[in-house]
Amino acid sequence: MEDFALLVAGAVIGALASGGVKALVEYTDRKRSRKVAARAILGDLVLVEGLVQGVREHGDWPVVFDSERPLAAWSEFRGAFAASVSGAEWAEVDAAFRVLHQVGLAASLGQESVEPAGPLLEELLVRVRLAKKIAVEHAARSEEARAEIERVIDTAEPRSSH
């Protein structure tokens, strides 16, 4: 009887340990996926910000206003990002990409002047900057690493495709 009790106790402990290890692995995978998604999203947000700044500076659309690449990346990574951030954070980042889609549509109309899209460009710039802050928070673990990411982003020269 004593052997049976030890066997049952061992089985219970083994099951609990196995479940705990599985939960830990899933948690670690989710964190890693969030970090990768945040970094990919952040890179595209930086590019979009530079593109919008170039459009505002030159007053006309570039030869190619590429909103498709960042939108495709957002589509690819949004699930992993959404699974690990708050609903408010996800909504803010999603809003930046929704406005980017609207700006991409405006750019594709082939108008010479960006004036009609001016308010939309301003909204995009505000939303992209907020989304960048959120992405930076999830792109690195430590405060030091986040500060380094922000330093690199802030010192990067935005490039336009004019």
C-alpha distance (Angstrom), angle and dihedral (degrees) to the residues before:
residue distance angle dihedral
M1 . . .
E2 3.78 . .
D3 3.81 90.5 .
F4 3.78 90.5 51.2
A5 3.82 91.6 51.7
L6 3.80 90.1 50.1
L7 3.80 90.3 48.6
V8 3.81 92.3 50.7
A9 3.82 91.5 45.5
G10 3.80 90.4 49.8
A11 3.80 91.3 49.7
V12 3.80 91.8 49.6
I13 3.81 92.5 47.5
G14 3.81 90.6 47.0
A15 3.80 92.2 50.2
L16 3.81 92.1 48.5
A17 3.79 92.1 47.4
S18 3.79 91.8 47.5
G19 3.81 91.4 49.5
G20 3.79 90.8 47.3
V21 3.79 92.3 50.8
K22 3.80 90.7 47.6
A23 3.81 91.3 50.5
L24 3.80 90.8 48.4
V25 3.80 91.9 50.2
E26 3.83 91.3 48.8
Y27 3.82 90.9 48.6
T28 3.82 91.5 49.4
D29 3.81 91.6 47.4
R30 3.81 91.2 49.9
K31 3.81 91.4 50.3
R32 3.80 91.4 48.5
S33 3.81 91.7 48.0
R34 3.80 90.4 49.8
K35 3.80 91.3 50.6
V36 3.80 93.2 48.8
A37 3.81 91.3 46.4
A38 3.81 92.0 47.6
R39 3.79 91.6 50.9
A40 3.80 93.4 48.9
I41 3.80 91.8 46.4
L42 3.80 91.2 46.1
G43 3.79 92.2 53.5
D44 3.79 91.2 53.5
L45 3.80 92.6 45.6
V46 3.81 89.9 54.5
L47 3.81 90.0 51.2
V48 3.81 91.9 48.1
E49 3.80 91.4 49.2
G50 3.80 90.9 52.6
L51 3.78 91.6 47.1
V52 3.81 92.7 50.9
Q53 3.80 91.1 47.2
G54 3.80 89.1 52.1
V55 3.80 92.1 49.7
R56 3.80 91.0 49.9
E57 3.80 92.1 46.6
H58 3.83 95.3 49.3
G59 3.79 97.3 35.5
D60 3.79 94.5 -136.7
W61 3.75 138.9 76.3
P62 3.79 118.5 -90.6
V63 3.77 119.0 -115.6
V64 3.80 87.3 -99.5
F65 3.79 122.4 21.8
D66 3.78 99.1 -166.6
S67 3.78 108.0 -158.7
E68 3.81 92.5 144.0
R69 3.82 97.8 74.8
P70 3.81 96.0 52.9
L71 3.81 90.4 42.1
A72 3.82 90.7 51.4
A73 3.81 90.8 49.6
W74 3.81 90.5 48.9
S75 3.79 89.6 51.2
E76 3.81 90.1 50.8
F77 3.82 97.7 46.5
R78 3.79 103.9 30.2
G79 3.82 94.8 91.4
A80 3.80 94.2 55.0
F81 3.80 90.3 43.7
A82 3.81 93.5 47.8
A83 3.81 91.8 49.7
S84 3.79 92.2 61.3
V85 3.81 108.2 33.1
S86 3.77 133.7 67.8
G87 3.77 119.8 -89.4
A88 3.80 90.8 -113.0
E89 3.81 92.1 52.3
W90 3.78 92.0 48.2
A91 3.82 91.5 48.3
E92 3.82 91.8 51.8
V93 3.80 93.9 50.1
D94 3.80 91.6 43.4
A95 3.83 89.7 51.5
A96 3.82 90.4 56.4
F97 3.79 90.5 54.9
R98 3.82 92.6 44.8
V99 3.81 90.2 54.6
L100 3.82 89.4 45.4
H101 3.80 87.6 56.5
Q102 3.82 90.2 52.5
V103 3.81 91.4 48.7
G104 3.80 90.2 48.6
L105 3.80 89.2 54.1
A106 3.82 90.8 49.2
A107 3.81 90.9 49.5
S108 3.79 91.6 50.1
L109 3.82 91.1 58.9
G110 3.79 86.9 79.8
Q111 3.79 98.0 -128.7
E112 3.79 115.4 160.4
S113 3.79 95.2 -141.6
V114 3.78 125.3 59.2
E115 3.79 90.2 -156.9
P116 3.83 95.4 103.5
A117 3.81 89.3 52.4
G118 3.82 94.2 44.4
P119 3.83 97.3 108.4
L120 3.80 90.5 45.0
L121 3.82 90.8 51.0
E122 3.80 89.9 50.6
E123 3.79 91.1 50.0
L124 3.80 89.9 48.7
L125 3.80 91.8 51.5
V126 3.82 92.1 50.7
R127 3.81 92.6 46.7
V128 3.81 93.8 45.2
R129 3.81 91.7 52.3
L130 3.79 91.7 50.6
A131 3.81 91.6 45.7
K132 3.83 89.9 50.5
K133 3.81 90.5 56.3
I134 3.79 90.6 51.4
A135 3.81 92.6 46.8
V136 3.82 91.7 49.4
E137 3.81 89.8 54.3
H138 3.79 89.9 57.3
A139 3.81 98.6 36.0
A140 3.81 95.8 73.1
R141 3.78 137.6 29.7
S142 3.77 104.0 -140.8
E143 3.78 130.6 53.6
E144 3.79 88.4 -124.2
A145 3.80 92.2 56.1
R146 3.82 91.4 47.1
A147 3.81 90.2 50.6
E148 3.81 89.9 51.1
I149 3.81 91.4 50.9
E150 3.80 90.6 50.3
R151 3.82 91.0 47.9
V152 3.80 91.9 52.8
I153 3.81 92.0 46.7
D154 3.80 93.0 47.8
T155 3.80 93.8 50.1
A156 3.80 95.2 46.0
E157 3.80 114.6 106.9
P158 3.79 110.3 -124.7
R159 3.79 112.1 -126.9
S160 3.74 126.3 -152.7
S161 3.78 125.0 -159.9
H162 3.84 96.1 -128.3
